[in-house]
């Protein structure tokens, strides 16, 4: 599987080079072990994250990379069978509807309305509605969530629907959520949420699933929200970025482990 990914990535990198992307940018892509499927679903936020100012890159560099990557994504997706797209037919750059100038100004307000599709109704009917029981406390909700998760057949087939399951956060995060101080613990909060999501569905890409999680959390803990028509959008962006970063880190670790095993075998 990884051999195919490496071959496809080399092909996509060749395209990037042909379009004028610098060797420094290509080196970062390779160092991060970003494979073909990652390139095909990368969004503008990913580009901003990879090529930061402190690395010596400019806004012009990032804009050039992003526009070229969009062309490659469009060409590749038109030639890939539906099964190979793996839930990314909409491409993640459309998830949160941010225009270029909004990202440049760090404006968190969405510019377009997003309507969540209706997922599998049978799955939705089995989801615990945490808002039906007004008297239940956080501990009972977390207990229900953990109990339900243990009964799930965890796989990429699972669909997060609204209202979504909620994780059992650590005591510090629960306290921050209750006292409206969660933004001082944002990184830890997103890390806990991302690990929980990936334990259920390692490759979460669908727009409506992120929104189901974000909206459920916002309605339970309004302090996570920001201004805009969908106050949970910033959380969704943070979560999707963390999940992709975590996936890349895991692949990097796996690649290093395999390289070490190969070196041992060769010796």
N, C-alpha and C positions, 0 to 999 in steps of 0.2 A: 504493500500500500504506500509506504513512504517513498519507495523508488519511483512510483508513478507520480507522486506529488513533486518530488525533486525534479523529474524530467519536465513536468508541466510548468513548474516555477521557473526553470531555466528558460523555457520558451517565452513565458510572460516577461521575464527580466530582459530577454533579448529585445522584445517589443519596446520596453521602457527605455532601453539604451538607444534604440533606433529613433525614438521620438525625442531624444535629447536629454534624458534624465542623467544626472551626474553619477559618476562612480561612487562618490561618497554616500549618496542616497541609496544606491544599490547595495553598498556594503552593509548599511544598517538593516535593510530588508533581509539580507542573508544572515546577518548576525542574530537577528531576532527569530530565525527559523520560520519565516512567514511563507506558508505554502500557497499553492494555487487557489485553494478554496478560500483562504484568507484574503488574498488580493481581490478575488471576485466579489467579496462582500464588504470590503473596507469602505468606510465612509469618511467624510471630511474630518470628523473628530479624530479618527485614527491617524490621519495624515498629520494633523496638528500635534498629536501626541508623539508620533515617531520622530518628527523633524522640528524639534523645539529651537527657539532662538538661542538658548544656551549651548546648543550643539553647533552653532555657527550658521544656521539656516535662516533665510529671510521669508517674509510673507510671499514674495514673488516665487521663491523656490517651492514653497508648499502649494501655492495656487497652480503652478505649472504641473507638479506631480499629480495633483488631484484631477485636473482637467484631462490629462493624458490617461490616467487610470480610469476615468469615466468612459473614455472612448474604448479602452480595452475591455472593460466590463460589458459594455453594450455589444461589442463584436463577439465576445466569447459567449455571452448568454444567449445570443441568437443562434448559436451552433451547438449548444449543450442540451441534451435530453432532459426532460423534466425531473427524472429520478436523480440526476447528477447535481441539480441545483440545490437540493436538500433545504427546502423551506425558505429559500432566499429569493424567490421570484420578484419580490417588490424591491429588493436591494435595500440595505439598511440606511442608505443616505436619505430615503424618503420617510423614515420612521417618524422623525420629530419635526419635519417640515421647516427647517431653518434655512433662510436665504443666506447667500454668501456674506452680505454686508452685516447680517445679524451676528454671524459667528465672529466676524472681524471685530465687532464692537462688544463681544461677549454679552450680547443681549439674549436673555433666556426666554423671551416671549415668543410663542409660536406664531407663525404667519399663515397657517392654514389649518382648517379643521380636519381631524382624522376620525373616521368612523370605523369602529372595531367590527370585524366580521363576526358572524355568529358561529362559534366553534361547535363541536360535537355536543348535541343537547343531552345525550345519555351521560357523557362525562360530566357535563355541567350540573346535572341533577344530583350527582353523587358528591359534589363539592360541599364542604361544610360552610354554611353561611354564618359567619361569626357575628353578624349584625342582627340576626333574628333574636338571639338571646341577650337581652339588654342587661340582665343581672349577672351574666358570667364575667369573671375577672380574667386578668391576663394569664394566670397560671392555668386556669381551666381551658382557655383557648389554646395555649401552648400544648397542653396535654392532649387535647383533641387533635391538634395538628400532627403531633408526633405519632399518635395512635393511628391516624389515617394514613400517614406516610408509610408506616410499617406494613400496611396492607396493600400498598400500591405495587404494581409491577413496574419498577422504575426503568424507564427507557426513553429513547427519543420519541416514542409514540405518544407519551403523555402530553396533554395540552393544559396549560394554565388558563383557567377561565375566571371571569369575575362573578362573584367575589372569590378571590384566590385564597388558597392555603397561606398561612403565615408561619414563619419559622419561630423557633424558641430562641429568642435573643438572649444574650448574656445579661446579667443583672445590671451592669453599668449602662448598657444600651437601653434597657427598659426604663431605667430611671431618667435617662436623658430624653427619651421620647415623652415621658410623662411631664417633665419639667421644662419642656420647650428649649432644651439646650443641645439638641441632637446635632446641630451644625458644628459644634465644637468637638464632636466625636464622629464626624462624617465618614472619614476613611475607615475606621473600625466598623462602623455601621454597614457601609457598603461591602466591606470584606466579608462580614458575617452573612449578609444577605446573598452575596454572590456564591459563597461556598455552599449555602443551603440550596440555592437554585440548581447549581451544578450537580449536587448529590441526587437530584431528581431528574434533571434533564441537562446533560453536559453541553449540548449544543443548542442553546436557546437563541433563536434568531427572529421569530415572528413578532411583528409589531404589536398585534393584539394581545399577545401573552405578556410582553413587558408592561403594556398598559393595564392589564388585569392586575398584575402584581402592584404596580405603582398606585393605581386608583384605590385598591383595597387598603394599602398601607396609609394612604393619605386620609381616607375617610375614618380610619381608626386613630391615626396620629397626624392631625393637621399641621403640626409643627414642621413636618418634612417638606411642606409645599413651598413653592415660589410664586411670584406674580405671573399672571397669564391665564389664558382660557383653560389650560390643563395644568394645574399646579404641581402635578406629579411628574411632569416631563423631565425636569432636571434630575430627579431620582432615576428615571428610566435611562437617561443618558449615562449617568454615573455607573449604573448597574451594568449596562451593555458594554461599556468601556472596560470595566473591571473583569467581566467574564471573558472578553476577548484577550485581555492581558494575561489573565490566569491561564487561558488555553495555550497561548504562545509560550508562557513560562514552562508549562508542563511538557510541551513538545520539545523545548530546548533541553530540559532535563533528560527526557527520553532519548533524544538524539545523542547527548553526551554519554549517556549510559551505554547505548548501543555502540558508539565509537570506541569506548573503553573495552567493551566485550570483544569487539573485532580485533583490537590491538592485542588483547590477551591471547586470542585464538591464533593470531598470526605469529606470536612469539612462541 
